[in-house]
Amino acid sequence: MEFGRKQRSCHVVIAMFMLCLCLANCSKLKQIRKQKKSTCDVYQGSWVYDESFPLYNSSACPFIRQEFDCFKYGRPDHLYLEYRWQPTECDLPRFDGQDFLRKLKGKKIMFIGDSVSLNQYESLLCLLHAAVPNSNIRQDKNATFPTVIFEDYDVSIMLFHTLLLVDVEQELVGRVLKLDSLKNGEIWKDMDVLVFNTWLWWYRRGPKQPWDYVEDGENILKDIDRMDAFRKALTTWAKWVDSDVDTSKTRVIFQGISPSHYNGSEWNKPGVTNCSNETQPISGSSYSRGSPLALSVLEDVLSRIKKPVHLLNITTLSQLRKDAHPGPFNGLKGMDCTHWCIAGLPDTWNNLLYSFLTT
């Protein structure tokens, strides 16, 4: 009898020891997973085929301009729609439009930049429209800049069109690019989420150049090294963030450098001069050309900002998507290997934005 009691006591002790060991291991495992999640770089990864994509039918979205509506303008292949970005060390939460709207209830979100910002803006509108198609969605046509309001959630999505972020002003000599002036910041700083972008227009020349002269300090110049000008303009923007933006209220994001695909040698197809016949992403996690110099300049400027700014680093993952441009399939009938189809790659940019804003 005594032996039986001792045996049961022994079993209890062993069971308790095993339970403690299990709890300790579970706690350690959770800690490791949490640490791994916090250190995971969601911008490093590769594209994988996923037949559950795209996340919406572009023909049902009322917000797509003719420049980006590849399906409407006859793109015959649809494989480019069925790829998902897979980070190397973790999983990217699937975009959930209702969750996005709930967590950003009452907020004003503004995209600030050129037509690449327009690309991302319209993609987000399509994603949200698909998630809540029967909710009250209003376009404020009297607003100073394009504004769509998801009234049931009091979420406003806005677009502020600016090519260079800094000011271009009409003076007696012509249009003057002022590298140290940023007056529109008075409008921007009142938003809850700011998503900035500029790069596309810094190397434009001839009739498409958006300025005639450059004001650099006290000097008025006919031209300037364009990368140097880009750095100085970003520095002006960075100083504005540090001096004017209340980052306890406003989250600041920079979209990164969106690549184009006009040189096939960059993806091992010498002689190819556009993206028109590209139907699949580049496999793997790296682009043979490497990162553009503009990204290094941007990263350097961002590293000097005292306030928190998030780099939505879409460059490499977009470089791998030579297949995701409109090419000839757009309402403007030109060859476009600069912008991106909607539905398409910008949906992933917004998935990454969603992950940053809500987790």
N, C-alpha and C positions, 0 to 999 in steps of 0.2 A: 504493500500500500504506500509506504513511505517512498519507495523507489519510483512508483508511478507519479507521485506528486513532484518529486525532483525532476523527473523526465519532462513533465508538462512545464515546470518552471524553466527548465533549460530551453525547451522549444519556444516559450514566450520571449525569453531573453534574445534568442537567435532571431526570432521574427522581428522584435523591436530593433535589433541591430541592423537587420536587412532593410527595414523601413527607413531608418535614419540614413543609411547609406544611399538608398534610392532617392530620398528627398534631397540629400546633399548633391547627388549626381544630377538630379533634375534641375536643381537650382543653378548648378554650375553650367549645365547645358543651356538653360535659358539665358544665362549671363553671356555665354559664348555667342549664342544666336543674336542677342541684342547688340553685342559688340561688333559682330560680323555685319549686321544690318547697318549699324551706324558708320562703319568704315567702308562699306561697299560703294564703289564708284559706278553709279548707274549709267554713266556715259561711256563706259568701256564694255564692249560686248560684241554681238554679231546679230545678223538678221536670220530668223528662222521662219520657215513656211508654217502658216497657221490658217487653216481653212475657216476658222471662226471670224476672220477679218474679211472685209472692213467692218467698222463699228456702226456704220450707217449707209444708207443708199443715197448717193449723191443726187439722184433725180428727185428725191423727196425734200431736199434742203433748199429753201428759198433765198439763201444768202450768198451763193457762189457766183462770182463775176465770170464773164466769158473767158478771161485770161486763164482761169484755172480749171474750168469745167471740161476735163479731158473726155469723160464718158459722153457728155452731150455732143461734143464735137468730133466724135467718131473714132476714138482710140479703140482698135480692134482687140488688143490683148488686155486681160484683166488680172494677170498673175501679179502685177505690181501692187495690187490692193491687198494681197494675202500674205503679207510678211509682218512679223512681230519682232520688235526689238527685245533681245534677251541679254541683260547684263551678265557678265562673266561670273560674278560672285554672289548674286542674289536675284530675286525676281522683282520685276516692276509691277506694282499693283495695276490691274486693269482699270481703264478710265471708267468712272462711274459718275455720270452727269448729275444725277439726283443728289449724290453725296457731295459733289462739287458745289452745287447750288445751296444745299443745306449748310455746309460749313462756311460758305462765303456770304451767307445771308446778310443783306443790308450793305454790301460792299460795292465799291466802284473800282472796276478793273480797266486800266487803259494801256493799249498797245501804242507805242510811240516810235515812229520810224518810217521807212520807205515802203515800197510795195511788197517786200518780204514780210514786213509786219502785217500788211493787209492779208497776205497768205495765211499767217497764223491766226489772225483775228477771225477770218471767215471760217477757218477750220474749227475753231472753238465754238463758234455760233452753231455750226452744223452738229457738232457733238452734243451740245446742250439741247438743241432743238429735237434731236432724235431721242434723247432721254426723257424729255417732258413735252411731247408733241401737242398735248391737249391743254397745256397751261397757257396763261395769258402772257403773250410775248408781243411787245410793242416797239416799233421803230420810231424814235423821236426824230422826225424830219426837220424840226425847227431848231435842233441843237447846232451849236457852232461846229461840231465835228460828229461824224457818224456814231450813233448811240443806239444800242438795242437793250431793252429792259425786260428782264424776266420778272414780271410784276408779282407773281405769287411768292417769290423769294426776295424781292427788292434787290436784285443783283443787276447792275448796269455794266455792259461791256462796251468799251469805247475805243475809237481809233483816232489818233492824232497824227496827221501826215506831216512828216518833216524828213527831208533827205539827209541832212547832215547834223542834226541835233542843235548845233550852234547856229547863229543868225546869219541870214543873207539879206542885206538891205539895199534898196535902190537909192543911189546917190548920183551926183552930177556926172561922175565918170562912168557910171554903169552899176551893175550888181556887185556889191562888195561882200565877200565872205569874211565874217569877223570871227576869228579863231578864239577870241577871249570874251565873247558876248553870248549870253543865253537867256533871253527875255521870256521865253515861253514857260520857263520853270515856275512862274507864278501860277500858271494853270495846273501844271503837272503835280505840284507838291500836295495838292488837296485830295488826291486819289488815295485809295487803300492799297492797291497793287499797281505797280508800274513795271511794264515790260518794254525795255528799250532795244533798239537795233539801229545800227548804221554801218555801212561799208560800201554798198553797191555803187554809189555815185562818186566816190572819192577819186576814181581814176578816169572818169568821163572827160572827153576832150571834144573840141569842135562844137557844133550846134547843141549837143546834148550836155555840155558842161553847164552846171547850174549857177555859175558865177563868172564875172569878168575880171575881177581883181580880188586879191587876198590882203586883208589887213592883219598883219602879224606884229603885235605890239604897236609901235609908232610908225611902222613901215607899211606903205601901200605897194604891193608887188603885183606884177602881171602874172607870175606863176611862182610855185614853191614846190619843193619835193613833196609828193603826195602822201607818202607814208609819214613824213614829219608833220604834215598838216593834220593828218588823221590822229596822230598821237597828241598834238596840241589841243585839238578839239575835244578829244576824250578827256584830257586833263582838265579842261574848263568844265566839262560835265561832271567830272569827279569832284572838283572843288565845290560845285553847286550842291551835289549830294551831301557832302560833309557840312556845308554851311546852312542849307535851307530845308533839307528833308528831315522830318521827324520820323525816324525809323522805328520808334516804338509804336507808331500808328500805321506807317506806310512801309510795305515790303517792296524792295527794289531788286529788279531782276534785269540782267542784260542777256539778250537772246544768243549772242555768239555770232560767229561768222558763217553765213550760209554760202556753200560753194556752188559753182556752176560746172557744167560738163561739156566743154567744146573741144577738148584736146584728148583724143583717144589714147595717146601715149601714156597718159596718167593712169589708165586701166588696161595697159598692155595691148592696145589696139592702135599702133602707129598709123597715121594717115586718116583716121576717123576724125571728122571735124564737128560732129554734133552728137546728140543723144537719141536721134530719131529711131534707131533700130535696137535700142537697149531695152530688154524686157525682164532682166533679173538683176538683183543686187550683186555686188562684189562679195565673194565669200571671205570669211575670216574677220579679223578685228582691226586691220590696219590698211591704210591707203598708201600705195607705192610712192606717191609724191610727197607724203608727209603733211604736216600741218602748215597752213599758210602763214606768212610773216605777220599778217594782220591779227591773227589770233594771239601770237606772242606779244604784240604791242598791247592788245586789249588786256591780256592776262597781267601784264606788267603794270598797267594803269590801275586795274582793279585791286592789285595787291597793295597799292599805296593808299587806298581809301580807308579812312578810320572807321566809318560806319559799315554795318553789314550789307553787302551786296552779293546776290547769288548769280553766278555765271551759269546760264542754261546752255551748257556746252554741247551744242548740236552739230559741231563742225565735222568730226570724224564719222559719226553715224550717218550724216547726210552725204559725206563724200562717197560712202559705200553705195549710195542709192542713185547711181547713174541712170537707172530705169524709171525714176519717179517724177521726171519733168514732163510738162505738156508736150515738148517737142513741137511737131506741126499741128497737134490736135487741140487747138484753142480758137476762140472766136476772133482773134486778131489775125489769124492765118499766117503768122510768122513762125520762125523756128525759135522756140523758147526752151533753152536748157539752163535757164537761170532760176525761174520760179518753179513751183511744184503743183502737181495735180491735187485737187480736192474732190473726193476723198483721197488720202494718200499720206505721204511723209509728214506734213505738218500736224496730222493727228497724233503722231508719236511725240512731236515737240510738246503738244498740249498734254499728252499723258505724263510726260516728265514734269511739266509745270504743275499739273494736278498733284503728282506725288510730292513735289516740294511744298506746295501750299497746304496740304491736308495731312501730312504724316510727320 
